[in-house]
Amino acid sequence: MRTIGVSTAVFAAIWSLRQKGEETEDAILRRILKVDPSKAEAYQTAVMGFRDERSGVDFPEGFEIFRTYKGKEFRAKATHGRWLLANDHSTYASLHKLSSAVVSGNENSWQNWKYRRHDGTDSLIDRLRGDPTESQP
């Protein structure tokens, strides 16, 4: 699968053309562009979530991260190749852009967002990219 960047207006236009049963941009565009399903790569919704290309970390669909900034809690979820900020339902194409929407200034997103581990403890998402003993989400 390949990733393409589009403006918010184009993204909205794609989804405005959605028909019943089409749950991804790929499905919508396959129909519009008349791509023969037998010639298209298999598309697996399980890998949608979000992939950070620079670090090689895959966040599965629905994976949640959270943080507190200036006393306010923020939550985001990996969905359809983007981060959905639960506070205002806006989406972001990278962790950096997600953090920029929350904080004033520049920061290392990996050192500020957390996730809940299977054992119920909270951990910085930074552990997911550098610690070989830490399993992928």
Order of alpha helices (4+ residues) and beta strands (2+ residues): alpha-alpha-beta-beta-beta-beta-beta-beta-alpha-beta-beta-alpha
